[in-house]
């Protein structure tokens, strides 16, 4: 199967999205399409990590969309890996 086998009509309720927000688009907002916001983040990577954690917690893996500053939507792979989902190691002295 390749990408041509799928018909992505656009974001649907229950999917996740990231989009530029804040002053001059300097932050990334993440949240459910038509639902709850996950917050504002300093980078796309941080927003995608939050989405991955939420999807792992819910055991639900919907599409993730990048909404450009012009409103164009494209499906993205959040690359949810186990390494991303583990809590950070604590530094010991």
N, CA, C and O atoms as a CHARMM CRD file, in Angstrom:
* protein
*
  372
    1    1 UNK  N      0.83000  -1.18300   0.00000 PROA 1      0.00000
    2    1 UNK  CA     0.00000   0.00000   0.00000 PROA 1      0.00000
    3    1 UNK  C      0.87200   1.24300   0.00000 PROA 1      0.00000
    4    1 UNK  O      1.90000   1.29000   0.67600 PROA 1      0.00000
    5    2 UNK  N      0.47200   2.21900  -0.73700 PROA 2      0.00000
    6    2 UNK  CA     1.18400   3.49200  -0.70800 PROA 2      0.00000
    7    2 UNK  C      0.18600   4.62400  -0.47900 PROA 2      0.00000
    8    2 UNK  O     -1.01600   4.38700  -0.36000 PROA 2      0.00000
    9    3 UNK  N      0.68900   5.84900  -0.41800 PROA 3      0.00000
   10    3 UNK  CA    -0.16600   6.99800  -0.11100 PROA 3      0.00000
   11    3 UNK  C     -1.28600   7.18700  -1.12000 PROA 3      0.00000
   12    3 UNK  O     -2.31400   7.77800  -0.78900 PROA 3      0.00000
   13    4 UNK  N     -1.11100   6.70200  -2.33600 PROA 4      0.00000
   14    4 UNK  CA    -2.15800   6.84900  -3.35500 PROA 4      0.00000
   15    4 UNK  C     -3.38300   5.99200  -3.04500 PROA 4      0.00000
   16    4 UNK  O     -4.44700   6.19800  -3.62900 PROA 4      0.00000
   17    5 UNK  N     -3.23800   5.03000  -2.12800 PROA 5      0.00000
   18    5 UNK  CA    -4.35000   4.14600  -1.77400 PROA 5      0.00000
   19    5 UNK  C     -5.30400   4.78600  -0.76400 PROA 5      0.00000
   20    5 UNK  O     -6.35700   4.22200  -0.46600 PROA 5      0.00000
   21    6 UNK  N     -4.94700   5.94400  -0.24300 PROA 6      0.00000
   22    6 UNK  CA    -5.75700   6.59900   0.77500 PROA 6      0.00000
   23    6 UNK  C     -6.33200   7.90400   0.23800 PROA 6      0.00000
   24    6 UNK  O     -5.70200   8.59600  -0.56100 PROA 6      0.00000
   25    7 UNK  N     -7.53000   8.22100   0.68900 PROA 7      0.00000
   26    7 UNK  CA    -8.17000   9.46600   0.29400 PROA 7      0.00000
   27    7 UNK  C     -8.26400  10.35700   1.52300 PROA 7      0.00000
   28    7 UNK  O     -9.14100  10.16600   2.36600 PROA 7      0.00000
   29    8 UNK  N     -7.36300  11.33100   1.62800 PROA 8      0.00000
   30    8 UNK  CA    -7.37900  12.25300   2.74800 PROA 8      0.00000
   31    8 UNK  C     -8.16500  13.49000   2.34300 PROA 8      0.00000
   32    8 UNK  O     -7.64500  14.36800   1.65400 PROA 8      0.00000
   33    9 UNK  N     -9.41100  13.55500   2.76900 PROA 9      0.00000
   34    9 UNK  CA   -10.28300  14.66800   2.40800 PROA 9      0.00000
   35    9 UNK  C     -9.96800  15.91800   3.22300 PROA 9      0.00000
   36    9 UNK  O    -10.33000  17.02500   2.82300 PROA 9      0.00000
   37   10 UNK  N     -9.31100  15.75400   4.34000 PROA 10     0.00000
   38   10 UNK  CA    -9.01000  16.87000   5.22000 PROA 10     0.00000
   39   10 UNK  C     -9.22500  16.47200   6.66500 PROA 10     0.00000
   40   10 UNK  O     -9.71900  15.37900   6.94600 PROA 10     0.00000
   41   11 UNK  N     -8.86000  17.34600   7.57900 PROA 11     0.00000
   42   11 UNK  CA    -9.01100  17.03600   8.99500 PROA 11     0.00000
   43   11 UNK  C    -10.46700  16.74300   9.35900 PROA 11     0.00000
   44   11 UNK  O    -11.38700  17.42200   8.90200 PROA 11     0.00000
   45   12 UNK  N    -10.65100  15.72600  10.18400 PROA 12     0.00000
   46   12 UNK  CA   -11.98300  15.36600  10.66200 PROA 12     0.00000
   47   12 UNK  C    -11.99100  15.41500  12.17900 PROA 12     0.00000
   48   12 UNK  O    -10.94000  15.32700  12.81500 PROA 12     0.00000
   49   13 UNK  N    -13.15900  15.55300  12.75200 PROA 13     0.00000
   50   13 UNK  CA   -13.28700  15.56300  14.19700 PROA 13     0.00000
   51   13 UNK  C    -12.63900  14.31600  14.76600 PROA 13     0.00000
   52   13 UNK  O    -12.86400  13.21200  14.27000 PROA 13     0.00000
   53   14 UNK  N    -11.84300  14.48500  15.79300 PROA 14     0.00000
   54   14 UNK  CA   -11.13400  13.37100  16.41100 PROA 14     0.00000
   55   14 UNK  C     -9.68900  13.27300  15.97200 PROA 14     0.00000
   56   14 UNK  O     -8.87700  12.66400  16.67000 PROA 14     0.00000
   57   15 UNK  N     -9.33600  13.86800  14.81100 PROA 15     0.00000
   58   15 UNK  CA    -7.94200  13.92900  14.39100 PROA 15     0.00000
   59   15 UNK  C     -7.22700  14.96800  15.25400 PROA 15     0.00000
   60   15 UNK  O     -7.86400  15.71400  15.99800 PROA 15     0.00000
   61   16 UNK  N     -5.90000  15.00800  15.14800 PROA 16     0.00000
   62   16 UNK  CA    -5.11100  16.03800  15.82400 PROA 16     0.00000
   63   16 UNK  C     -4.53200  16.97600  14.78000 PROA 16     0.00000
   64   16 UNK  O     -4.37000  16.61600  13.61400 PROA 16     0.00000
   65   17 UNK  N     -4.22300  18.18800  15.22700 PROA 17     0.00000
   66   17 UNK  CA    -3.62200  19.15600  14.32600 PROA 17     0.00000
   67   17 UNK  C     -2.60300  19.99500  15.06300 PROA 17     0.00000
   68   17 UNK  O     -2.70100  20.20700  16.27200 PROA 17     0.00000
   69   18 UNK  N     -1.61000  20.47500  14.30400 PROA 18     0.00000
   70   18 UNK  CA    -0.69300  21.50100  14.80300 PROA 18     0.00000
   71   18 UNK  C     -0.80000  22.67600  13.84900 PROA 18     0.00000
   72   18 UNK  O     -1.06600  22.49900  12.66000 PROA 18     0.00000
   73   19 UNK  N     -0.59500  23.85800  14.36500 PROA 19     0.00000
   74   19 UNK  CA    -0.64000  25.05900  13.54000 PROA 19     0.00000
   75   19 UNK  C      0.14800  26.17500  14.21400 PROA 19     0.00000
   76   19 UNK  O      0.27000  26.20500  15.43800 PROA 19     0.00000
   77   20 UNK  N      0.69000  27.10200  13.40000 PROA 20     0.00000
   78   20 UNK  CA     1.41900  28.22400  13.98300 PROA 20     0.00000
   79   20 UNK  C      0.47500  29.10800  14.79700 PROA 20     0.00000
   80   20 UNK  O     -0.68200  29.31100  14.42900 PROA 20     0.00000
   81   21 UNK  N      0.98600  29.62400  15.89800 PROA 21     0.00000
   82   21 UNK  CA     0.18700  30.53100  16.73300 PROA 21     0.00000
   83   21 UNK  C      1.14700  31.45200  17.47800 PROA 21     0.00000
   84   21 UNK  O      2.36500  31.33800  17.33600 PROA 21     0.00000
   85   22 UNK  N      0.60400  32.34500  18.25400 PROA 22     0.00000
   86   22 UNK  CA     1.43100  33.28200  18.99300 PROA 22     0.00000
   87   22 UNK  C      1.89600  34.42200  18.11300 PROA 22     0.00000
   88   22 UNK  O      1.56500  34.47500  16.92900 PROA 22     0.00000
   89   23 UNK  N      2.66600  35.33900  18.69000 PROA 23     0.00000
   90   23 UNK  CA     3.16100  36.48400  17.92600 PROA 23     0.00000
   91   23 UNK  C      3.98200  36.05100  16.71200 PROA 23     0.00000
   92   23 UNK  O      4.98200  35.34600  16.85100 PROA 23     0.00000
   93   24 UNK  N      3.56100  36.47000  15.53900 PROA 24     0.00000
   94   24 UNK  CA     4.23100  36.16700  14.28000 PROA 24     0.00000
   95   24 UNK  C      4.42300  34.66800  14.05100 PROA 24     0.00000
   96   24 UNK  O      5.37200  34.25300  13.38500 PROA 24     0.00000
   97   25 UNK  N      3.51300  33.85600  14.60900 PROA 25     0.00000
   98   25 UNK  CA     3.59800  32.40700  14.40400 PROA 25     0.00000
   99   25 UNK  C      4.80100  31.78200  15.07900 PROA 25     0.00000
  100   25 UNK  O      5.28100  30.73600  14.64200 PROA 25     0.00000
  101   26 UNK  N      5.29400  32.40400  16.13300 PROA 26     0.00000
  102   26 UNK  CA     6.49900  31.93700  16.81200 PROA 26     0.00000
  103   26 UNK  C      6.30600  30.73900  17.71500 PROA 26     0.00000
  104   26 UNK  O      7.27300  30.23700  18.28800 PROA 26     0.00000
  105   27 UNK  N      5.08700  30.27300  17.85200 PROA 27     0.00000
  106   27 UNK  CA     4.79700  29.09700  18.66200 PROA 27     0.00000
  107   27 UNK  C      3.98300  28.11500  17.82900 PROA 27     0.00000
  108   27 UNK  O      3.54100  28.43300  16.72500 PROA 27     0.00000
  109   28 UNK  N      3.79400  26.92900  18.37100 PROA 28     0.00000
  110   28 UNK  CA     2.97700  25.92300  17.71300 PROA 28     0.00000
  111   28 UNK  C      1.85800  25.51100  18.64500 PROA 28     0.00000
  112   28 UNK  O      2.10500  25.11700  19.78400 PROA 28     0.00000
  113   29 UNK  N      0.62300  25.60000  18.16300 PROA 29     0.00000
  114   29 UNK  CA    -0.52800  25.12700  18.92900 PROA 29     0.00000
  115   29 UNK  C     -0.85300  23.71000  18.48500 PROA 29     0.00000
  116   29 UNK  O     -0.68700  23.35900  17.31700 PROA 29     0.00000
  117   30 UNK  N     -1.31400  22.91000  19.42000 PROA 30     0.00000
  118   30 UNK  CA    -1.68600  21.52400  19.12200 PROA 30     0.00000
  119   30 UNK  C     -3.00700  21.22500  19.79700 PROA 30     0.00000
  120   30 UNK  O     -3.30700  21.74900  20.87000 PROA 30     0.00000
  121   31 UNK  N     -3.79400  20.37700  19.15300 PROA 31     0.00000
  122   31 UNK  CA    -5.05600  19.98500  19.75700 PROA 31     0.00000
  123   31 UNK  C     -5.86000  19.08100  18.85800 PROA 31     0.00000
  124   31 UNK  O     -5.45800  18.75800  17.74000 PROA 31     0.00000
  125   32 UNK  N     -7.00300  18.68100  19.37100 PROA 32     0.00000
  126   32 UNK  CA    -7.91700  17.84000  18.60900 PROA 32     0.00000
  127   32 UNK  C     -8.72400  18.72000  17.66100 PROA 32     0.00000
  128   32 UNK  O     -9.09300  19.84100  18.01100 PROA 32     0.00000
  129   33 UNK  N     -8.99600  18.21400  16.47000 PROA 33     0.00000
  130   33 UNK  CA    -9.83600  18.93700  15.52600 PROA 33     0.00000
  131   33 UNK  C    -11.24300  18.97500  16.11000 PROA 33     0.00000
  132   33 UNK  O    -11.83500  17.92900  16.37400 PROA 33     0.00000
  133   34 UNK  N    -11.78000  20.17200  16.31100 PROA 34     0.00000
  134   34 UNK  CA   -13.11600  20.32100  16.87700 PROA 34     0.00000
  135   34 UNK  C    -13.20300  19.92700  18.33700 PROA 34     0.00000
  136   34 UNK  O    -14.28500  19.63900  18.84800 PROA 34     0.00000
  137   35 UNK  N    -12.05000  19.91400  19.01500 PROA 35     0.00000
  138   35 UNK  CA   -12.04900  19.48000  20.41400 PROA 35     0.00000
  139   35 UNK  C    -11.08700  20.27000  21.27100 PROA 35     0.00000
  140   35 UNK  O    -10.86100  21.46000  21.05200 PROA 35     0.00000
  141   36 UNK  N    -10.53200  19.59400  22.23700 PROA 36     0.00000
  142   36 UNK  CA    -9.70000  20.19700  23.26200 PROA 36     0.00000
  143   36 UNK  C     -8.29500  20.54600  22.76800 PROA 36     0.00000
  144   36 UNK  O     -7.67500  19.79000  22.01900 PROA 36     0.00000
  145   37 UNK  N     -7.81500  21.70000  23.20200 PROA 37     0.00000
  146   37 UNK  CA    -6.44600  22.11800  22.90900 PROA 37     0.00000
  147   37 UNK  C     -5.48200  21.37100  23.83100 PROA 37     0.00000
  148   37 UNK  O     -5.79300  21.11300  24.99300 PROA 37     0.00000
  149   38 UNK  N     -4.32300  21.03100  23.30200 PROA 38     0.00000
  150   38 UNK  CA    -3.27700  20.43800  24.13100 PROA 38     0.00000
  151   38 UNK  C     -2.28900  21.49400  24.60000 PROA 38     0.00000
  152   38 UNK  O     -1.43800  21.22200  25.44700 PROA 38     0.00000
  153   39 UNK  N     -2.40100  22.70600  24.04900 PROA 39     0.00000
  154   39 UNK  CA    -1.56300  23.80600  24.50800 PROA 39     0.00000
  155   39 UNK  C     -0.73600  24.44900  23.41700 PROA 39     0.00000
  156   39 UNK  O     -0.84400  24.11500  22.23800 PROA 39     0.00000
  157   40 UNK  N      0.11300  25.40500  23.85800 PROA 40     0.00000
  158   40 UNK  CA     1.06100  26.11000  22.99100 PROA 40     0.00000
  159   40 UNK  C      2.45000  25.59800  23.32000 PROA 40     0.00000
  160   40 UNK  O      2.78900  25.37200  24.48100 PROA 40     0.00000
  161   41 UNK  N      3.24700  25.41900  22.27700 PROA 41     0.00000
  162   41 UNK  CA     4.57400  24.84400  22.45000 PROA 41     0.00000
  163   41 UNK  C      5.61200  25.68900  21.73200 PROA 41     0.00000
  164   41 UNK  O      5.28700  26.44900  20.82000 PROA 41     0.00000
  165   42 UNK  N      6.86900  25.55000  22.15200 PROA 42     0.00000
  166   42 UNK  CA     7.94800  26.33200  21.55700 PROA 42     0.00000
  167   42 UNK  C      8.33700  25.83300  20.17300 PROA 42     0.00000
  168   42 UNK  O      8.95400  26.56800  19.40200 PROA 42     0.00000
  169   43 UNK  N      7.97900  24.57400  19.84500 PROA 43     0.00000
  170   43 UNK  CA     8.37900  24.01700  18.55700 PROA 43     0.00000
  171   43 UNK  C      7.36200  22.99000  18.07600 PROA 43     0.00000
  172   43 UNK  O      6.53700  22.50000  18.84800 PROA 43     0.00000
  173   44 UNK  N      7.43500  22.67200  16.78300 PROA 44     0.00000
  174   44 UNK  CA     6.59400  21.60600  16.23100 PROA 44     0.00000
  175   44 UNK  C      6.91800  20.28300  16.91900 PROA 44     0.00000
  176   44 UNK  O      6.01600  19.50200  17.22200 PROA 44     0.00000
  177   45 UNK  N      8.20500  20.02900  17.16700 PROA 45     0.00000
  178   45 UNK  CA     8.62300  18.76300  17.79100 PROA 45     0.00000
  179   45 UNK  C      7.99600  18.59900  19.17100 PROA 45     0.00000
  180   45 UNK  O      7.54500  17.50800  19.52100 PROA 45     0.00000
  181   46 UNK  N      7.96500  19.67100  19.95500 PROA 46     0.00000
  182   46 UNK  CA     7.37100  19.59900  21.29100 PROA 46     0.00000
  183   46 UNK  C      5.85900  19.36400  21.20000 PROA 46     0.00000
  184   46 UNK  O      5.29400  18.61900  22.00100 PROA 46     0.00000
  185   47 UNK  N      5.21000  20.00100  20.22700 PROA 47     0.00000
  186   47 UNK  CA     3.76500  19.81200  20.03300 PROA 47     0.00000
  187   47 UNK  C      3.46900  18.37200  19.60700 PROA 47     0.00000
  188   47 UNK  O      2.52400  17.75800  20.10200 PROA 47     0.00000
  189   48 UNK  N      4.27400  17.83800  18.69400 PROA 48     0.00000
  190   48 UNK  CA     4.06800  16.46100  18.23900 PROA 48     0.00000
  191   48 UNK  C      4.31900  15.46100  19.36100 PROA 48     0.00000
  192   48 UNK  O      3.65000  14.43100  19.43300 PROA 48     0.00000
  193   49 UNK  N      5.26500  15.75100  20.22600 PROA 49     0.00000
  194   49 UNK  CA     5.52300  14.87700  21.37900 PROA 49     0.00000
  195   49 UNK  C      4.30200  14.83700  22.29400 PROA 49     0.00000
  196   49 UNK  O      3.93400  13.77300  22.79300 PROA 49     0.00000
  197   50 UNK  N      3.67300  15.99400  22.51700 PROA 50     0.00000
  198   50 UNK  CA     2.46400  16.04500  23.34700 PROA 50     0.00000
  199   50 UNK  C      1.32900  15.24600  22.70000 PROA 50     0.00000
  200   50 UNK  O      0.57900  14.54900  23.38300 PROA 50     0.00000
  201   51 UNK  N      1.21400  15.35800  21.37800 PROA 51     0.00000
  202   51 UNK  CA     0.18700  14.59800  20.65700 PROA 51     0.00000
  203   51 UNK  C      0.46200  13.10000  20.79400 PROA 51     0.00000
  204   51 UNK  O     -0.46000  12.32200  21.04000 PROA 51     0.00000
  205   52 UNK  N      1.71100  12.69300  20.63700 PROA 52     0.00000
  206   52 UNK  CA     2.06200  11.27700  20.76500 PROA 52     0.00000
  207   52 UNK  C      1.72500  10.73900  22.15500 PROA 52     0.00000
  208   52 UNK  O      1.19100   9.63800  22.29100 PROA 52     0.00000
  209   53 UNK  N      2.04000  11.52100  23.17900 PROA 53     0.00000
  210   53 UNK  CA     1.73200  11.08800  24.55200 PROA 53     0.00000
  211   53 UNK  C      0.23000  10.93600  24.75200 PROA 53     0.00000
  212   53 UNK  O     -0.22300   9.98500  25.39000 PROA 53     0.00000
  213   54 UNK  N     -0.53900  11.87100  24.21000 PROA 54     0.00000
  214   54 UNK  CA    -2.00600  11.81200  24.34800 PROA 54     0.00000
  215   54 UNK  C     -2.55600  10.59500  23.60700 PROA 54     0.00000
  216   54 UNK  O     -3.42400   9.89100  24.12400 PROA 54     0.00000
  217   55 UNK  N     -2.05400  10.34900  22.40300 PROA 55     0.00000
  218   55 UNK  CA    -2.53000   9.19800  21.63500 PROA 55     0.00000
  219   55 UNK  C     -2.17500   7.89600  22.34600 PROA 55     0.00000
  220   55 UNK  O     -2.99100   6.97600  22.38600 PROA 55     0.00000
  221   56 UNK  N     -0.96700   7.80400  22.90800 PROA 56     0.00000
  222   56 UNK  CA    -0.56500   6.60300  23.63600 PROA 56     0.00000
  223   56 UNK  C     -1.43200   6.40300  24.87800 PROA 56     0.00000
  224   56 UNK  O     -1.82900   5.28300  25.19600 PROA 56     0.00000
  225   57 UNK  N     -1.71500   7.48900  25.56700 PROA 57     0.00000
  226   57 UNK  CA    -2.56200   7.42400  26.76000 PROA 57     0.00000
  227   57 UNK  C     -3.97200   6.93900  26.42300 PROA 57     0.00000
  228   57 UNK  O     -4.55600   6.13300  27.14700 PROA 57     0.00000
  229   58 UNK  N     -4.50300   7.44600  25.31200 PROA 58     0.00000
  230   58 UNK  CA    -5.86100   7.08400  24.89100 PROA 58     0.00000
  231   58 UNK  C     -5.91700   5.77000  24.10800 PROA 58     0.00000
  232   58 UNK  O     -6.99300   5.21300  23.89300 PROA 58     0.00000
  233   59 UNK  N     -4.73600   5.27700  23.67900 PROA 59     0.00000
  234   59 UNK  CA    -4.65700   4.10000  22.80400 PROA 59     0.00000
  235   59 UNK  C     -5.53200   4.29200  21.56700 PROA 59     0.00000
  236   59 UNK  O     -6.25600   3.38700  21.15100 PROA 59     0.00000
  237   60 UNK  N     -5.44800   5.47700  20.99700 PROA 60     0.00000
  238   60 UNK  CA    -6.20400   5.86900  19.80300 PROA 60     0.00000
  239   60 UNK  C     -5.25400   6.62300  18.90200 PROA 60     0.00000
  240   60 UNK  O     -4.61100   7.57600  19.34300 PROA 60     0.00000
  241   61 UNK  N     -5.15000   6.21000  17.62900 PROA 61     0.00000
  242   61 UNK  CA    -4.13200   6.73100  16.73300 PROA 61     0.00000
  243   61 UNK  C     -4.75000   7.37100  15.48200 PROA 61     0.00000
  244   61 UNK  O     -4.65300   6.80400  14.39400 PROA 61     0.00000
  245   62 UNK  N     -5.37900   8.53400  15.62300 PROA 62     0.00000
  246   62 UNK  CA    -5.98200   9.20400  14.45900 PROA 62     0.00000
  247   62 UNK  C     -4.91700   9.87300  13.58600 PROA 62     0.00000
  248   62 UNK  O     -3.72900   9.84400  13.90800 PROA 62     0.00000
  249   63 UNK  N     -5.35300  10.46800  12.49300 PROA 63     0.00000
  250   63 UNK  CA    -4.45700  11.24000  11.63500 PROA 63     0.00000
  251   63 UNK  C     -3.98600  12.48800  12.36900 PROA 63     0.00000
  252   63 UNK  O     -4.67300  13.01000  13.24700 PROA 63     0.00000
  253   64 UNK  N     -2.80700  12.95100  11.99200 PROA 64     0.00000
  254   64 UNK  CA    -2.26200  14.19900  12.52400 PROA 64     0.00000
  255   64 UNK  C     -2.02300  15.12100  11.33000 PROA 64     0.00000
  256   64 UNK  O     -1.43600  14.71700  10.32600 PROA 64     0.00000
  257   65 UNK  N     -2.48100  16.35100  11.45300 PROA 65     0.00000
  258   65 UNK  CA    -2.43400  17.32200  10.35700 PROA 65     0.00000
  259   65 UNK  C     -1.59500  18.52900  10.73600 PROA 65     0.00000
  260   65 UNK  O     -1.59600  18.97600  11.88300 PROA 65     0.00000
  261   66 UNK  N     -0.88100  19.04300   9.75200 PROA 66     0.00000
  262   66 UNK  CA    -0.19800  20.32300   9.88300 PROA 66     0.00000
  263   66 UNK  C     -1.02700  21.34500   9.11700 PROA 66     0.00000
  264   66 UNK  O     -1.22800  21.20900   7.91000 PROA 66     0.00000
  265   67 UNK  N     -1.50200  22.35400   9.80900 PROA 67     0.00000
  266   67 UNK  CA    -2.28800  23.42000   9.19100 PROA 67     0.00000
  267   67 UNK  C     -1.35800  24.62300   9.04500 PROA 67     0.00000
  268   67 UNK  O     -0.89700  25.18300  10.04000 PROA 67     0.00000
  269   68 UNK  N     -1.08800  25.01300   7.80300 PROA 68     0.00000
  270   68 UNK  CA    -0.15600  26.12000   7.56500 PROA 68     0.00000
  271   68 UNK  C     -0.78100  27.44800   7.98200 PROA 68     0.00000
  272   68 UNK  O     -1.96600  27.52500   8.30400 PROA 68     0.00000
  273   69 UNK  N      0.04700  28.48700   7.96700 PROA 69     0.00000
  274   69 UNK  CA    -0.46100  29.82200   8.29800 PROA 69     0.00000
  275   69 UNK  C     -1.43100  30.33100   7.24800 PROA 69     0.00000
  276   69 UNK  O     -2.08800  31.34900   7.46800 PROA 69     0.00000
  277   70 UNK  N     -1.54300  29.64800   6.10100 PROA 70     0.00000
  278   70 UNK  CA    -2.50400  30.00800   5.05900 PROA 70     0.00000
  279   70 UNK  C     -3.74300  29.10700   5.09600 PROA 70     0.00000
  280   70 UNK  O     -4.64700  29.25400   4.27400 PROA 70     0.00000
  281   71 UNK  N     -3.77600  28.16900   6.06100 PROA 71     0.00000
  282   71 UNK  CA    -4.93300  27.29400   6.19900 PROA 71     0.00000
  283   71 UNK  C     -4.86200  26.00500   5.40000 PROA 71     0.00000
  284   71 UNK  O     -5.82200  25.23500   5.38400 PROA 71     0.00000
  285   72 UNK  N     -3.73000  25.75900   4.73200 PROA 72     0.00000
  286   72 UNK  CA    -3.58700  24.51100   3.98000 PROA 72     0.00000
  287   72 UNK  C     -3.30500  23.36100   4.93600 PROA 72     0.00000
  288   72 UNK  O     -2.49300  23.49100   5.85300 PROA 72     0.00000
  289   73 UNK  N     -3.97800  22.23600   4.72000 PROA 73     0.00000
  290   73 UNK  CA    -3.82400  21.07300   5.59600 PROA 73     0.00000
  291   73 UNK  C     -3.04400  19.97100   4.88900 PROA 73     0.00000
  292   73 UNK  O     -3.30000  19.66000   3.72600 PROA 73     0.00000
  293   74 UNK  N     -2.09100  19.38700   5.60600 PROA 74     0.00000
  294   74 UNK  CA    -1.37000  18.23000   5.07400 PROA 74     0.00000
  295   74 UNK  C     -1.17400  17.21200   6.19400 PROA 74     0.00000
  296   74 UNK  O     -0.87200  17.56500   7.33400 PROA 74     0.00000
  297   75 UNK  N     -1.35200  15.94400   5.84000 PROA 75     0.00000
  298   75 UNK  CA    -1.16900  14.86500   6.81600 PROA 75     0.00000
  299   75 UNK  C      0.31500  14.73700   7.11400 PROA 75     0.00000
  300   75 UNK  O      1.14300  14.78600   6.20500 PROA 75     0.00000
  301   76 UNK  N      0.64900  14.57300   8.38600 PROA 76     0.00000
  302   76 UNK  CA     2.04700  14.37700   8.77200 PROA 76     0.00000
  303   76 UNK  C      2.16300  13.12100   9.62100 PROA 76     0.00000
  304   76 UNK  O      1.18900  12.66900  10.22300 PROA 76     0.00000
  305   77 UNK  N      3.34900  12.57300   9.66000 PROA 77     0.00000
  306   77 UNK  CA     3.65100  11.42200  10.50100 PROA 77     0.00000
  307   77 UNK  C      4.28500  11.95800  11.78000 PROA 77     0.00000
  308   77 UNK  O      5.39100  12.49700  11.73700 PROA 77     0.00000
  309   78 UNK  N      3.60400  11.81900  12.91800 PROA 78     0.00000
  310   78 UNK  CA     4.16800  12.35900  14.14900 PROA 78     0.00000
  311   78 UNK  C      5.37100  11.56700  14.64700 PROA 78     0.00000
  312   78 UNK  O      6.05800  11.99000  15.57700 PROA 78     0.00000
  313   79 UNK  N      5.63100  10.39200  14.01400 PROA 79     0.00000
  314   79 UNK  CA     6.76800   9.55100  14.38500 PROA 79     0.00000
  315   79 UNK  C      6.77600   9.26400  15.88200 PROA 79     0.00000
  316   79 UNK  O      7.77200   9.50400  16.56400 PROA 79     0.00000
  317   80 UNK  N      5.67300   8.75400  16.37900 PROA 80     0.00000
  318   80 UNK  CA     5.55900   8.41700  17.79900 PROA 80     0.00000
  319   80 UNK  C      6.39600   7.17500  18.09300 PROA 80     0.00000
  320   80 UNK  O      6.05200   6.06600  17.68400 PROA 80     0.00000
  321   81 UNK  N      7.47900   7.38000  18.79600 PROA 81     0.00000
  322   81 UNK  CA     8.34800   6.26800  19.16200 PROA 81     0.00000
  323   81 UNK  C      8.30100   6.07000  20.66600 PROA 81     0.00000
  324   81 UNK  O      7.95700   6.98100  21.41900 PROA 81     0.00000
  325   82 UNK  N      8.64900   4.87700  21.08400 PROA 82     0.00000
  326   82 UNK  CA     8.66600   4.60100  22.52000 PROA 82     0.00000
  327   82 UNK  C      9.63000   5.53200  23.23100 PROA 82     0.00000
  328   82 UNK  O      9.38400   5.92800  24.37000 PROA 82     0.00000
  329   83 UNK  N     10.71300   5.88300  22.57800 PROA 83     0.00000
  330   83 UNK  CA    11.68700   6.77600  23.19500 PROA 83     0.00000
  331   83 UNK  C     11.05600   8.13800  23.52000 PROA 83     0.00000
  332   83 UNK  O     11.33700   8.72200  24.56600 PROA 83     0.00000
  333   84 UNK  N     10.20400   8.63600  22.62000 PROA 84     0.00000
  334   84 UNK  CA     9.52900   9.91600  22.86000 PROA 84     0.00000
  335   84 UNK  C      8.58400   9.83200  24.04900 PROA 84     0.00000
  336   84 UNK  O      8.39400  10.81600  24.76400 PROA 84     0.00000
  337   85 UNK  N      7.99500   8.67000  24.26200 PROA 85     0.00000
  338   85 UNK  CA     6.94300   8.55000  25.25900 PROA 85     0.00000
  339   85 UNK  C      7.46600   8.27900  26.66800 PROA 85     0.00000
  340   85 UNK  O      6.72300   8.40700  27.64100 PROA 85     0.00000
  341   86 UNK  N      8.73500   7.90600  26.77900 PROA 86     0.00000
  342   86 UNK  CA     9.31000   7.66300  28.09900 PROA 86     0.00000
  343   86 UNK  C      9.56500   8.98700  28.80600 PROA 86     0.00000
  344   86 UNK  O      9.90400   9.98200  28.16500 PROA 86     0.00000
  345   87 UNK  N      9.40100   9.00100  30.12900 PROA 87     0.00000
  346   87 UNK  CA     9.74200  10.23100  30.85100 PROA 87     0.00000
  347   87 UNK  C     11.24500  10.46400  30.78500 PROA 87     0.00000
  348   87 UNK  O     12.01300   9.50700  30.68500 PROA 87     0.00000
  349   88 UNK  N     11.67300  11.71900  30.84000 PROA 88     0.00000
  350   88 UNK  CA    13.11000  12.00100  30.78200 PROA 88     0.00000
  351   88 UNK  C     13.83100  11.41100  31.99700 PROA 88     0.00000
  352   88 UNK  O     13.27200  11.33100  33.09000 PROA 88     0.00000
  353   89 UNK  N     15.07200  11.00500  31.78200 PROA 89     0.00000
  354   89 UNK  CA    15.88000  10.47100  32.90000 PROA 89     0.00000
  355   89 UNK  C     16.24900  11.61200  33.83400 PROA 89     0.00000
  356   89 UNK  O     16.53700  12.73100  33.40700 PROA 89     0.00000
  357   90 UNK  N     16.23200  11.29500  35.10700 PROA 90     0.00000
  358   90 UNK  CA    16.64300  12.30000  36.10000 PROA 90     0.00000
  359   90 UNK  C     18.14900  12.27400  36.22500 PROA 90     0.00000
  360   90 UNK  O     18.77800  11.21600  36.24500 PROA 90     0.00000
  361   91 UNK  N     18.70200  13.45400  36.30900 PROA 91     0.00000
  362   91 UNK  CA    20.15600  13.54500  36.50200 PROA 91     0.00000
  363   91 UNK  C     20.47500  13.30900  37.97000 PROA 91     0.00000
  364   91 UNK  O     19.81700  13.84200  38.86300 PROA 91     0.00000
  365   92 UNK  N     21.48100  12.51200  38.19300 PROA 92     0.00000
  366   92 UNK  CA    21.92200  12.27300  39.57900 PROA 92     0.00000
  367   92 UNK  C     23.29000  12.90600  39.77000 PROA 92     0.00000
  368   92 UNK  O     24.07300  13.04500  38.83000 PROA 92     0.00000
  369   93 UNK  N     23.54500  13.27200  40.97400 PROA 93     0.00000
  370   93 UNK  CA    24.81600  13.92600  41.26200 PROA 93     0.00000
  371   93 UNK  C     25.84100  12.93200  41.67500 PROA 93     0.00000
  372   93 UNK  O     26.98000  13.30100  41.95900 PROA 93     0.00000
